[in-house]
Amino acid sequence: MEEMRMKKWSYKVIEFDSKGFVGGKVNSRNIEDRLNELGNQGWALVSSFTTNQAYGQTNKIVFTFKREIEETRVVGN
């Protein structure tokens, strides 16, 4: 009989702040570079959202990632 194992996940949340007092622009190149870096480390993007401040201006962009936890099995002698 084959043993079934549940996958286990590790999660990471990163934030990018917008510039300016009432919101502003984000550097999309910096975001793209960071997303590619995390992807190369095995992290998969699962969600993103913005937070807003006064007058609906974007304050932050929040990204959530997950990566499968690799289990190591100990084999007896």
ABEGO torsion letter per residue (X at the ends): XBBBBBBBBBBBBBBBBBBEAAEBBBBAAAAAAAAAAAAAAGBBBABBBBBBBBGGBBABBBBBBBBBBBBBBBBBX
